[in-house]
Amino acid sequence: MFQRLLPDQIVSTVFDIDLQALKKRGVSGIITDLDNTLVSAKTPLATPELAAWLEKVKLEGFRVVVLSNNNESRVSTFSKPLGIPFIPAARKPFGAAFRRALSLLKLSADQAVVVGDQMLTDILGGRRMGLHTILVTPIAVSEEGFGTQINRKIEKIALSRLRKRGLWPEKEER
C-alpha cells in the first residue's frame, strides 16, 4: 500500500533536478507544487535564485505549471509575476487537477514530471496519473498548516514501513 507513495527520484531542492536527464527521457513539462517546494509557505514571491532557475527551466525548453492545494490568492500572487500558469485549490492527490495541468502543458503523462514536497499529495497524485515523480525536501515545515502537519505524521508512518521493507534509504530524513 505505501509503495504508491514512493517517488521516482528524491532531491534536496528543485535546484538539484537534473534538467538534462529529464530532457533525455523526453520530458518537456514540469508540474510543480508551490508551498515548501518552490518557496516556504509564508514566502509570497519567488526568491531571486528561484526566479533565475525558473527562467533557466523555460530557456531549456520546459513548460511549467504550478499545481497547488492553496487558494487562488496565494497561488496567483506567486505565479503571475513569473508568467507561469497555475491551478489553485487543486485537491491533490485527486486526478482532475493533474489532468488539467497536463492539458495546460499540452503534454501526455510520459512527457511531464511532478515535483513536490509531500508524499500524500504530490507523489501519490503524480503516481496515480502515471507521471514521473520527484520529491524535494520541504523548505520550512515549521510554517505548515494543520492539514499538512497531519500529512507529515502519516508520512512518518509510511516512511517507517518503507524503511523496514528496504524501500527507503535509512539516512534520508524528512
C-alpha positions in Angstrom: 0.0 0.0 0.0 2.7 2.5 1.0 4.6 1.7 -2.2 2.3 4.2 -4.1 4.0 6.9 -2.0 7.5 6.1 -3.3 8.8 8.9 -5.6 10.8 8.1 -8.7 13.5 10.5 -7.6 14.5 12.3 -4.4 16.4 15.6 -4.4 17.1 18.2 -1.8 15.8 21.2 -3.7 14.4 22.0 -7.1 17.9 23.3 -8.0 19.2 19.7 -7.8 16.9 18.5 -10.5 18.9 17.3 -13.5 17.2 19.1 -16.4 19.4 17.4 -19.0 18.5 14.0 -17.7 14.8 14.9 -17.9 15.3 16.1 -21.5 16.9 12.8 -22.4 13.9 11.0 -21.0 11.6 13.0 -23.4 10.3 15.2 -20.6 9.3 18.8 -21.6 6.9 19.7 -18.8 7.1 20.3 -15.1 4.1 20.3 -12.8 5.3 21.7 -9.5 3.8 22.3 -6.1 4.3 25.7 -4.6 4.5 25.8 -0.8 7.6 24.2 0.7 8.6 23.0 -2.8 9.5 26.3 -4.5 9.4 28.7 -1.5 8.3 28.4 2.1 4.6 28.6 2.8 5.0 32.1 4.2 7.1 33.5 1.3 4.7 35.3 -1.1 7.1 35.7 -4.1 9.9 33.8 -5.8 13.3 34.4 -4.4 15.8 35.9 -7.0 17.6 32.5 -7.1 14.3 30.7 -7.8 13.2 33.2 -10.4 16.6 32.7 -12.2 16.2 28.9 -12.0 12.6 29.1 -13.4 13.9 31.3 -16.2 16.6 28.7 -17.0 14.0 26.0 -17.0 12.0 27.9 -19.6 15.1 28.6 -21.7 15.9 24.9 -21.6 12.5 24.4 -23.4 10.4 23.2 -20.4 6.9 24.3 -19.8 5.9 24.8 -16.2 2.6 24.9 -14.3 2.2 25.4 -10.6 -0.3 23.0 -9.1 -1.2 23.9 -5.5 -3.8 22.9 -2.9 -3.6 26.5 -1.6 -6.1 29.2 -2.5 -6.2 31.3 -5.7 -4.9 34.5 -4.0 -1.8 32.8 -2.7 -1.0 30.9 -5.9 -1.7 33.8 -8.3 0.3 36.2 -6.2 3.3 33.9 -6.7 2.8 32.7 -10.2 1.6 35.8 -12.2 4.8 37.9 -11.8 6.7 34.9 -13.2 4.3 34.4 -16.1 3.7 30.8 -15.1 0.2 29.2 -15.4 -1.3 27.9 -12.2 -4.0 25.8 -10.8 -5.1 26.7 -7.2 -7.3 24.6 -4.9 -6.1 21.5 -6.8 -7.4 18.9 -4.3 -4.3 16.8 -4.8 -3.9 13.8 -4.9 -7.1 13.6 -6.9 -6.5 13.3 -10.6 -8.6 16.1 -12.1 -6.1 18.9 -11.4 -3.2 16.7 -12.7 -5.2 16.1 -15.9 -5.9 19.9 -16.1 -2.2 20.6 -15.6 -1.3 18.2 -18.4 -3.9 19.9 -20.6 -2.4 23.3 -19.9 1.0 22.0 -20.8 -0.4 20.2 -23.9 1.5 17.1 -22.9 0.9 13.5 -22.1 1.9 11.9 -18.7 5.1 10.4 -20.1 6.2 13.9 -21.2 5.9 15.6 -17.8 7.1 15.3 -14.2 5.6 16.2 -10.9 7.8 18.0 -8.3 6.6 18.3 -4.7 7.4 18.0 -1.1 4.6 15.8 0.1 4.2 12.1 -0.5 0.5 12.1 0.2 -0.4 14.8 -2.2 2.2 15.4 -4.9 3.8 11.9 -5.2 0.6 9.9 -4.7 -1.3 12.1 -7.2 1.5 12.0 -9.7 1.9 8.2 -9.5 -1.8 7.7 -9.9 -1.6 9.6 -13.2 1.4 7.7 -14.4 3.7 10.7 -14.1 7.4 10.6 -13.1 7.6 12.0 -9.6 10.4 14.0 -7.9 10.2 14.5 -4.1 12.1 17.5 -2.6 12.9 18.1 1.0 10.3 20.6 2.5 11.7 24.1 2.8 10.2 25.1 6.1 8.0 22.5 7.9 7.6 24.9 10.9 5.4 27.1 8.7 2.9 24.4 7.6 -0.8 24.4 8.1 -2.7 22.0 10.2 -3.7 19.7 7.3 -0.1 19.4 6.1 1.1 18.7 9.7 -1.3 15.7 9.7 0.0 14.6 6.3 3.6 14.7 7.7 2.6 12.4 10.6 1.1 9.9 8.2 4.3 10.2 6.0 6.4 9.3 9.1 4.4 6.1 9.5 4.7 5.3 5.8 8.5 6.0 5.8 9.0 3.7 8.8 7.2 0.9 7.0 9.1 1.6 3.7 12.4 1.5 5.6 11.5 -1.8 7.2 10.9 -3.2 3.8 14.2 -1.8 2.5 12.4 0.5 0.0 13.6 3.8 1.5 17.1 4.9 2.3 17.9 4.7 6.0 19.7 8.1 6.2 17.1 10.1 4.2 15.3 12.3 6.8 12.0 14.0 6.1 
